[in-house]
């Protein structure tokens, strides 16, 4: 969605998606991506959006303000950061949804002993998180390889190639640090699942 305008066509597109996918489902899962972020200049995004049409503000509120902004005129490294910011938001959102499931339906459906139920929940959640981390790693490696190949094709000046390659390596280090933080977040959630599981089961048995 363009940041500089919200047209009747945009509104109709949103209404169409809500109609076919269901308002509650769409609004519970949508992440709004704004483009043309360069036109913001020095204006704060929140200030800018506070003046947006009422229909757009209502939709953003219903989507729990899940939104990102892209500026394609930024240097390559910063454009990478924008993409990975969106990836991180999606990953975090998926984890939250997974945890909602495991702390509700799976707890109530299980009929075995407390220890077995805790282990089942924890192991299943760990498998899903490991898969999510692997997807994130593979996506990052593909993007890095594509950009490295693009540099080789576009740049003929050796000094420029080395300079850009150095920038890519620095960016890769930053993203690996971010990936490590993401893994740590997953580990922390998994460590807390046992306590959450026990509390939910105790409350369920008391009812």
Secondary structure, 3 states (H helix, E strand, C coil): CECCCCCHHHHHHHHHHHHHHCHHHHHHHCCEEEECHHHHCCCCHHHHHCCCCHHHHHHHHHCCCCEEECCCCCCHHHHHHHHHHHHHHHHHHHHHHHHHHHCCHHHHHCCCCHHHHHHHHHHHHHHHHHHHHHHHHHHHHHHHHHHHHHHHHHCCCHHHHHHHHHHHHHHHHHHHHHHHHHHHHHHHHHHHHHHHHHHHHHHHHHC
